[in-house]
Amino acid sequence: MDVTNSFMGLEASLANDQKKRKKKKILTIYLPIGLGIAAIIILVIILCVVLPSKEDEGNENKNTDIPSDIETDIYSDIETDEREDKDDYAYKNVIKTKYIINEPNKKFKILNIPVDNLKINIYINNKKVDELFGNKTEIIVNNTIDNSIDLKFNESLTNLSNLFKDIINLEEIDITGLNINDVLDMEKLFSGCTSLKYANLSYLEASKLDNMKSMFEGCTNLELIDMQNFNTKNVKNMNSMFKDCQKLKKININYFDLSKASDTVRMFAKCSLLTEVTLKSNDEEELLEMKSMFNGCTLLEKIDLELFNKKRIKTFDFAFNNCYSLKSIDLSKFDTKEITSIYSTFSNCTTLNSLDITVLDFSNTEDFSYAFRNCTSIKSLDLSNFNTTKATGMTGTFFSCSSLTSIELNRFPISITSLNELFSRCSSLENISIKVERVQSVDNMFKGCANLKDLDLSEFNGNNIIFHRDFFPQEVTNCTVVYNSSLFQKVNINILIPNEGIIFEDINENKKIF
């Protein structure tokens, strides 16, 4: 019994010792491991969440170290420089730019980068600055927070053509700090900058500049250009300079000096909100091409030519076409003896109520087609100097001049293939006299002349007429037609004018009534 009790006590003691050893092992081995794992998890949380947020909060006041070999590409956009120290030499030849990193269509901000450690490549219009200007530029970094840099030109520039062409996000530009004394070419300088609203080019000395072709062409949102004291006296080419500037309301310039200009074709074409332009010229020697110069200037009311001395004009086609608001123009300022065409020159000038064309020389003009089409407000035209001896085209010359009441076109002979629609839709015309030596087609010549009362065809040779559809208005029944029967032997006058009630007076015979 005692032995059994002793054995059982020994067994209980061993079990108790085994429990103590297991508990000790847990405390000395597993607990530290668990605590270590927990500590690692907490550390990871601190590193990943807490510290970055705190770092971001203080980021505005801390600089980040950048290795010196980092290279950054910068694509430039432009903004106005309102610098107070513009007289400082360092900024006399500067364009201020906004930069875009890596992607030309996406803007980035760089905060707190020590720019001295950066190798910067600046691109304008996808070309490196050093490719455009060689070593003539240096970079002046002002403030990386607002993404601004200046390009300083160390040497004189001669060519700025295409520089900012098609930078579609460019909204404002100020190049008043730029020295352009030696610049010869500004062709397409801002062409296609469809977001550009304001451009400041005031007080720039451009004494050598001779090419401004398409300079602002396609700047469809451009509203104002400041060109005060911008000198254009030596510029030869202004072709399409402001073409398609559809929102341009004002060009702040004293005048456009066209003294040396030879090409102003489409210069203001489709500037549909422009209301006034002042032109100047001191040189009579240069031939000026004016084709479509003001075409589509629908709100243009005045072209000031007070300072415009007589200028030799070479082309005049569409010059004032679709100038719906133009009320008058002094044509005595234009020498037109070398013009060969006035095709649609005044077409659709619906508000033009008076026009003195006696001051113009048409002795070499060949194409008169649609010259006064839809000039619906003109009541009379003195055509005594309207020389048509070299005319090859007169289709629709007076088409839809609905306020004209009388036309005398019998001083100069007309020898031509077609007089189609010559007076068509001239609904107020009452008296017409015309001298024609030869013509083949007279379709719709007087169609729509519903108020015609006297038609003098006594010097109209109709013997060569082949086409005569709707020659005379069907609605006219009370009209006197004077003609020479010897000039209508091959084509009877009654075939051309079959209307009842017409009084025919043959200058070779007695009066006849049909």
MOMOCOR-V175248 format. One record per pair of residues at least 6 apart in sequence whose C-alpha atoms are under 8 Angstrom apart, sorted by the first residue. I is the first residue (numbers start at 0). GAP is how many residues later the second one is. D is the distance in whole Angstrom. If there is no record, write none. Layout:
i-><I	I>
gap-><GAP	GAP>
d-><D	D>
This chain:
i-><59	59	61	62	62	62	63	63	63	64	64	65	65	65	66	67	67	67	68	68	68	69	69	69	70	70	70	70	71	71	71	71	71	71	72	72	72	72	72	72	73	73	73	73	73	73	73	73	74	74	74	74	74	74	74	74	74	74	74	75	75	75	75	75	75	75	75	76	76	76	76	76	76	76	76	77	77	77	77	77	77	77	77	78	78	78	78	78	78	78	78	79	79	79	79	80	80	80	84	85	85	89	90	90	91	91	91	92	92	92	92	92	92	93	93	93	93	93	93	93	94	94	94	94	94	94	94	95	95	95	95	95	96	96	96	96	97	97	97	98	98	98	98	99	99	99	100	100	103	108	108	108	108	109	109	109	110	110	111	111	112	114	114	120	120	121	121	122	123	123	124	124	124	124	124	128	129	129	135	135	135	135	136	136	136	136	136	137	137	137	137	138	138	138	138	139	139	139	139	140	140	140	141	141	141	142	155	155	155	155	155	156	156	156	156	156	157	157	157	157	157	158	158	158	158	159	159	159	159	159	160	160	160	160	160	161	161	161	161	161	161	162	162	162	163	163	163	163	164	164	164	164	164	164	165	165	165	165	165	166	166	166	167	167	167	167	167	168	168	168	168	169	169	169	169	170	170	170	170	171	171	171	171	172	172	172	172	173	173	173	174	174	175	175	175	175	175	177	178	178	179	179	179	180	180	180	180	181	181	181	181	182	182	182	183	183	183	183	184	184	184	184	185	185	185	185	185	186	186	186	186	186	187	187	187	187	187	187	188	188	188	189	189	189	189	190	190	190	190	190	190	191	191	191	191	192	192	192	192	193	193	193	193	193	194	194	194	194	195	195	195	195	196	196	196	196	197	197	197	197	197	198	198	198	199	199	199	200	200	200	200	200	201	201	201	201	201	202	202	202	202	203	203	203	204	204	205	205	205	206	206	206	206	207	207	208	208	208	209	209	209	209	210	210	210	210	211	211	211	211	211	212	212	212	212	212	213	213	213	213	213	213	214	214	214	215	215	215	215	216	216	216	216	216	216	217	217	217	217	218	218	218	218	219	219	219	219	220	220	220	220	221	221	221	221	222	222	222	222	223	223	223	223	223	224	224	224	225	225	225	226	226	226	227	227	227	228	228	229	230	231	231	231	232	232	232	232	232	232	233	233	233	233	234	234	234	235	235	235	235	235	236	236	236	236	237	237	237	237	237	238	238	238	238	238	239	239	239	239	239	239	240	240	240	241	241	241	241	242	242	242	242	242	242	243	243	243	243	244	244	244	244	245	245	245	245	246	246	246	246	247	247	247	247	248	248	248	249	249	249	253	254	254	254	254	255	255	255	256	256	256	257	257	257	257	258	258	258	258	258	258	259	259	260	260	260	261	261	261	261	262	262	262	263	263	263	263	263	264	264	264	264	264	265	265	265	265	265	265	266	266	266	267	267	267	267	268	268	268	268	268	268	269	269	269	269	269	270	270	270	270	271	271	271	271	271	272	272	272	272	273	273	273	273	274	274	274	274	274	275	275	275	275	275	276	276	276	277	277	277	278	278	278	278	278	278	279	279	279	279	279	280	280	280	280	280	281	281	282	282	283	283	283	283	284	284	285	285	286	286	286	286	287	287	287	287	287	288	288	288	288	289	289	289	289	289	289	290	290	290	290	290	291	291	291	291	291	291	292	292	292	293	293	293	293	293	294	294	294	294	294	294	295	295	295	295	296	296	296	296	297	297	297	297	298	298	298	298	299	299	299	299	300	300	300	301	301	301	301	302	304	304	307	308	309	309	309	309	310	310	310	311	311	311	311	311	312	312	312	312	312	312	313	313	313	313	314	314	314	314	315	315	315	315	315	316	316	316	316	316	317	317	317	317	317	317	318	318	318	319	319	319	319	320	320	320	320	320	320	321	321	321	321	322	322	322	322	323	323	323	323	323	324	324	324	324	325	325	325	325	326	326	326	326	327	327	327	327	328	329	330	330	330	330	331	331	333	334	334	335	335	335	336	336	336	336	336	336	337	337	338	338	338	339	339	339	339	340	340	340	340	341	341	341	341	341	342	342	342	342	342	343	343	343	343	343	343	344	344	344	345	345	345	345	346	346	346	346	346	346	347	347	347	347	347	348	348	348	348	349	349	349	349	350	350	350	351	351	351	351	352	352	352	353	353	353	353	353	354	354	355	355	356	356	356	356	356	357	357	357	357	357	358	359	360	360	360	361	361	361	361	362	362	362	362	363	364	364	364	364	365	365	365	365	365	366	366	366	366	367	367	367	367	367	368	368	368	368	368	369	369	369	369	369	369	370	370	370	371	371	371	371	372	372	372	372	372	372	373	373	373	373	373	374	374	374	375	375	375	375	375	376	376	376	377	377	377	378	378	378	379	379	379	379	379	380	380	381	381	382	382	382	383	383	383	385	385	386	386	387	387	387	388	388	388	388	390	390	390	391	391	391	392	392	392	392	393	393	393	393	394	394	394	394	394	395	395	395	395	395	395	396	396	396	397	397	397	397	398	398	398	398	398	398	399	399	399	399	399	400	400	400	400	401	401	401	401	401	402	402	402	402	403	403	403	404	404	404	404	405	405	405	405	406	406	406	406	407	407	407	408	408	408	408	409	409	409	409	410	411	412	412	412	413	413	413	413	414	414	414	414	415	415	415	416	416	416	416	417	417	417	417	418	418	418	418	418	419	419	419	419	419	420	420	420	420	420	420	421	421	421	422	422	422	422	423	423	423	423	423	423	424	424	424	424	425	425	425	426	426	426	426	427	427	427	427	428	428	428	428	429	429	429	429	429	430	430	430	430	431	431	431	432	432	432	433	433	433	433	434	434	434	434	435	435	435	436	436	436	437	437	437	437	438	438	438	438	439	439	439	439	440	440	440	440	441	441	441	441	441	442	442	442	442	442	443	443	443	443	443	444	444	444	445	445	445	445	446	446	446	446	446	447	448	449	449	449	450	451	451	452	452	452	453	453	453	454	454	454	454	455	455	455	456	456	456	456	457	457	457	457	457	458	458	459	459	459	460	460	461	461	461	461	462	462	462	462	462	463	464	467	470	470	471	471	473	475	476	476	476	476	477	477	477	478	478	478	479	479	479	479	480	480	480	480	481	481	481	481	482	482	482	482	483	483	483	484	484	484	484	499	500	500	501	501	502	502	502	502	503	503	503	503	504	504	505>
gap-><51	52	50	49	50	51	48	49	50	48	49	47	48	51	50	49	50	51	48	49	50	47	48	49	47	48	49	50	29	30	46	47	48	49	28	29	47	48	49	50	25	26	27	28	46	47	48	49	24	25	26	27	28	29	47	48	49	50	51	21	22	23	24	46	47	48	49	20	21	22	23	47	90	92	93	17	18	19	20	92	93	94	95	17	18	19	91	92	93	94	95	16	92	93	94	14	15	93	6	6	91	62	61	86	85	86	87	59	60	61	84	85	86	56	57	58	59	81	83	84	55	56	57	79	80	82	83	52	53	54	55	78	51	52	53	54	49	50	51	8	48	49	50	6	7	8	6	7	22	35	36	37	38	34	35	37	33	34	32	33	31	26	29	7	8	6	7	6	39	40	38	39	40	41	42	8	6	7	17	18	19	20	14	15	16	17	18	13	14	15	16	10	11	12	13	9	10	11	12	7	8	9	6	7	8	6	23	24	25	26	27	22	23	24	25	26	22	24	25	26	27	24	25	26	27	23	25	26	27	29	24	25	26	27	28	24	25	26	27	28	29	25	26	27	25	26	27	29	23	24	25	26	27	28	24	25	26	27	28	25	26	27	24	25	26	27	28	24	25	26	27	23	24	25	26	24	25	26	27	24	25	26	27	23	25	26	27	25	26	27	25	26	24	25	26	27	28	26	25	26	24	25	26	24	25	26	27	24	25	26	27	23	25	26	24	25	26	27	24	25	26	27	23	25	26	27	29	24	25	26	27	28	24	25	26	27	28	29	25	26	27	25	26	27	29	23	24	25	26	27	28	24	25	26	27	23	25	26	27	24	25	26	27	28	24	25	26	27	23	24	25	26	24	25	26	27	24	25	26	27	28	25	26	27	25	26	27	24	25	26	27	29	24	25	26	27	28	24	25	26	27	25	26	27	25	26	24	25	26	24	25	26	27	26	27	23	25	26	24	25	26	27	24	25	26	27	23	25	26	27	29	24	25	26	27	28	24	25	26	27	28	29	25	26	27	25	26	27	29	23	24	25	26	27	28	24	25	26	27	23	25	26	27	24	25	26	27	24	25	26	27	23	24	25	26	24	25	26	27	24	25	26	27	28	25	26	27	25	26	27	24	25	26	24	25	26	24	25	23	26	24	25	26	23	24	25	26	27	28	24	25	26	27	23	25	26	22	24	25	26	27	24	25	26	27	23	25	26	27	29	24	25	26	27	28	24	25	26	27	28	29	25	26	27	25	26	27	29	23	24	25	26	27	28	24	25	26	27	23	25	26	27	24	25	26	27	24	25	26	27	23	24	25	26	24	25	26	24	25	26	24	22	23	24	25	22	23	24	22	23	24	21	22	23	24	21	22	23	24	25	27	23	26	25	26	27	24	25	26	27	25	26	27	24	25	26	27	29	24	25	26	27	28	24	25	26	27	28	29	25	26	27	25	26	27	29	23	24	25	26	27	28	24	25	26	27	28	23	25	26	27	24	25	26	27	28	24	25	26	27	23	24	25	26	22	24	25	26	27	24	25	26	27	28	25	26	27	25	26	27	24	25	26	27	28	29	25	26	27	28	29	26	27	28	29	30	26	27	26	28	25	26	27	28	26	27	25	26	24	25	26	27	23	24	25	26	27	24	25	26	27	23	24	25	26	27	29	24	25	26	27	28	24	25	26	27	28	29	25	26	27	24	25	26	27	29	23	24	25	26	27	28	24	25	26	27	23	25	26	27	24	25	26	27	24	25	26	27	23	24	25	26	24	25	26	24	25	26	27	26	25	28	25	24	22	23	24	25	22	23	24	22	23	24	25	26	21	22	23	24	25	26	22	24	25	26	24	25	26	27	23	25	26	27	29	24	25	26	27	28	24	25	26	27	28	29	25	26	27	25	26	27	29	23	24	25	26	27	28	24	25	26	27	23	25	26	27	24	25	26	27	28	24	25	26	27	23	24	25	26	24	25	26	27	24	25	26	27	26	26	25	26	28	29	27	28	26	25	26	24	25	26	23	24	25	26	27	28	26	27	23	25	26	24	25	26	27	24	25	26	27	23	25	26	27	29	24	25	26	27	28	24	25	26	27	28	29	25	26	27	25	26	27	29	23	24	25	26	27	28	24	25	26	27	28	23	25	26	27	24	25	26	27	24	25	26	23	24	25	26	24	25	26	23	24	25	26	27	23	26	25	26	24	25	26	28	29	24	25	26	27	28	26	25	24	25	26	23	24	25	26	24	25	26	27	26	22	23	25	26	22	24	25	26	27	24	25	26	27	23	25	26	27	29	24	25	26	27	28	24	25	26	27	28	29	25	26	27	25	26	27	29	23	24	25	26	27	28	24	25	26	27	28	25	26	27	24	25	26	27	28	24	25	26	23	25	26	24	25	26	23	24	25	26	27	23	26	25	26	24	25	26	24	25	27	23	26	24	25	24	25	26	23	24	25	26	23	24	25	23	24	25	23	24	25	26	24	25	26	28	23	24	25	26	27	23	24	25	26	27	28	24	25	26	24	25	26	28	22	23	24	25	26	27	23	24	25	26	27	22	24	25	26	23	24	25	26	27	23	24	25	26	22	24	25	23	24	25	26	23	24	25	26	22	24	25	26	24	25	26	23	24	25	26	23	24	25	49	24	23	22	23	24	21	22	23	24	21	22	23	24	22	23	24	21	22	23	24	21	22	23	24	20	22	23	24	26	21	22	23	24	25	21	22	23	24	25	26	22	23	24	22	23	24	26	20	21	22	23	24	25	21	22	23	24	20	22	23	21	22	23	24	21	22	23	24	20	21	22	23	19	21	22	23	24	21	22	23	24	22	23	24	22	23	24	22	23	25	26	22	23	24	25	23	24	25	22	23	24	23	24	25	26	22	23	25	26	24	25	26	27	24	25	26	27	23	25	26	27	29	24	25	26	27	28	24	25	26	27	28	25	26	27	24	25	26	27	23	24	25	26	27	25	24	23	25	26	25	24	27	25	26	27	25	26	27	24	25	26	27	25	26	27	24	25	26	27	24	25	26	48	49	24	25	23	24	27	26	27	25	26	28	29	24	25	26	27	28	26	26	28	25	26	24	25	25	23	22	23	24	25	23	24	25	22	23	24	22	23	24	25	21	22	23	24	22	23	24	25	21	22	23	24	22	23	24	8	21	22	23	14	12	13	11	12	8	9	10	11	7	8	9	10	6	7	6>
d-><8	7	7	5	6	7	7	6	8	8	7	7	7	7	7	5	6	8	7	7	7	7	6	6	6	5	6	8	7	7	7	6	5	6	6	5	6	5	6	7	6	5	5	6	7	6	5	6	5	5	6	7	7	6	6	5	6	8	7	6	6	4	6	7	6	5	8	6	5	6	7	8	7	7	6	8	6	4	5	6	8	6	6	6	6	6	8	7	5	5	7	7	6	5	5	8	6	6	8	7	7	8	7	6	5	6	7	6	6	8	5	4	5	6	5	5	6	7	5	5	6	5	7	7	6	7	7	7	6	4	6	8	6	5	6	8	6	5	6	7	6	7	7	7	5	6	7	6	8	8	7	8	6	6	6	7	7	5	7	7	8	8	8	7	8	6	6	6	7	7	7	6	7	7	7	8	8	7	5	5	5	8	6	5	4	6	8	6	5	7	7	7	6	5	6	6	5	6	7	7	5	6	6	6	7	7	7	7	8	6	8	8	6	8	6	6	8	5	4	5	7	6	6	5	7	7	6	5	7	6	6	5	5	6	5	7	6	5	5	7	7	8	5	7	6	5	7	8	6	6	5	5	6	6	7	6	4	5	7	7	5	8	7	5	5	6	8	7	7	6	8	6	8	6	5	5	4	5	7	6	6	5	6	8	7	5	6	6	5	7	6	6	7	6	6	7	6	8	7	8	7	6	6	6	5	6	7	7	8	6	8	7	6	6	6	4	6	7	6	6	5	7	8	6	5	7	6	6	5	5	6	5	7	6	5	4	7	7	8	5	7	6	5	7	8	6	6	5	5	6	6	7	6	5	6	8	7	5	8	7	5	5	6	8	7	7	6	7	6	8	6	5	5	4	5	7	6	6	5	6	8	7	5	6	6	5	7	7	6	5	8	7	6	4	5	6	6	7	6	5	6	7	6	8	7	7	7	6	7	7	8	8	7	7	8	8	6	6	6	4	5	6	6	6	5	7	7	6	5	7	6	6	5	5	6	5	7	6	5	4	7	7	8	5	7	6	5	7	7	6	6	5	5	6	7	8	6	5	6	8	7	5	8	6	5	5	6	7	7	5	7	6	8	6	5	5	4	6	7	6	6	5	6	8	7	5	6	6	5	7	7	5	5	6	5	7	7	7	7	7	6	5	7	8	5	6	6	6	8	8	7	5	7	7	6	6	8	5	4	5	7	6	6	5	7	7	6	5	7	6	6	5	5	6	5	7	6	5	4	7	7	8	5	7	6	5	7	7	6	6	5	5	6	7	8	6	5	6	8	7	5	8	6	5	5	7	7	7	6	8	6	8	6	6	5	5	7	6	8	8	7	8	5	5	6	6	5	6	6	5	6	7	6	5	8	7	4	5	5	8	8	7	6	7	8	6	6	6	4	6	6	5	7	7	6	5	7	6	6	5	5	6	5	7	6	5	4	7	7	8	5	7	6	5	7	7	6	6	5	5	6	6	7	6	4	5	8	8	7	5	8	6	4	5	6	8	7	7	5	7	7	8	6	6	8	5	4	5	7	6	6	5	6	8	7	5	6	6	5	6	7	6	6	8	7	6	7	8	5	4	7	7	5	5	8	7	7	6	7	7	7	6	5	6	8	7	8	7	7	5	6	6	7	6	5	5	7	6	5	5	7	7	7	5	5	7	6	5	5	5	6	5	7	6	5	4	7	7	8	5	7	8	6	5	7	7	6	6	5	5	6	7	8	6	5	6	8	7	5	8	6	5	5	6	7	7	5	8	6	8	6	6	5	4	6	6	7	7	8	7	7	7	7	6	7	5	5	6	7	5	6	6	5	6	8	8	7	6	5	8	7	6	7	6	5	8	6	7	7	8	7	7	5	8	6	6	5	5	6	5	7	6	5	4	7	7	8	5	7	6	5	7	7	6	6	5	5	6	7	8	6	5	6	8	7	5	8	6	5	5	6	8	7	7	5	7	7	8	6	6	5	4	6	8	6	7	6	7	7	8	7	7	7	7	5	7	7	7	7	6	5	7	8	5	6	6	6	8	6	8	7	6	6	6	4	5	7	5	6	5	6	7	6	5	7	6	6	5	5	6	5	8	7	5	4	7	7	8	5	7	6	5	7	7	7	6	5	5	6	7	7	6	5	6	8	8	7	5	8	6	5	5	6	7	7	6	7	8	6	6	5	4	7	8	6	8	8	8	8	7	7	7	8	7	7	8	8	7	7	7	5	7	8	7	7	8	8	8	6	5	7	5	7	7	7	6	8	7	6	6	8	5	4	5	6	6	6	5	6	7	6	5	7	6	6	4	5	6	5	7	6	5	4	6	7	8	5	7	6	5	7	7	7	6	5	5	6	6	8	6	5	5	7	7	5	8	7	5	5	6	8	7	7	6	7	6	6	5	4	6	8	5	7	7	8	8	7	8	8	8	7	6	8	8	7	8	7	8	6	6	7	6	6	6	6	7	7	7	7	8	6	7	7	8	7	8	7	6	8	7	6	5	5	6	5	7	6	5	4	7	7	8	5	7	6	5	7	7	6	6	5	5	6	7	7	6	4	5	7	8	7	5	8	7	4	5	6	8	7	7	6	8	7	6	6	5	4	5	7	6	6	5	6	8	6	5	7	6	5	6	8	6	5	6	6	5	4	8	7	7	5	6	6	6	5	6	7	6	5	5	6	6	5	8	7	5	5	6	6	6	5	6	7	6	5	7	6	6	5	5	6	5	7	6	5	4	7	7	8	5	7	6	5	7	7	6	6	5	5	6	7	7	6	4	6	8	6	5	6	5	5	6	7	7	6	8	6	8	6	6	8	6	4	5	6	6	6	5	6	6	5	6	6	5	6	7	6	7	7	7	8	5	5	6	5	6	8	6	5	6	7	8	6	8	7	6	6	5	4	5	6	6	6	5	6	7	6	5	7	6	6	5	5	6	5	7	6	5	5	7	7	5	7	8	6	5	6	6	6	6	5	8	6	6	7	6	6	7	7	6	6	4	6	6	5	6	7	6	5	6	6	5	7	7	6	5	7	6	4	5	8	7	7	7	7	8	7	5	7	6	5	8	7	6	5	6	5	6	8	7	7	6	7	7	6	6	7	6	6	5	6	6	6	8	8	5	6	6	5	6	7	7	6	5	6	6	5	6	7	7	6	5	6	5	6	6	8	6	8	7	6	7	6	6	6	8	6	5	7	6	5	6	7	5	6	8>
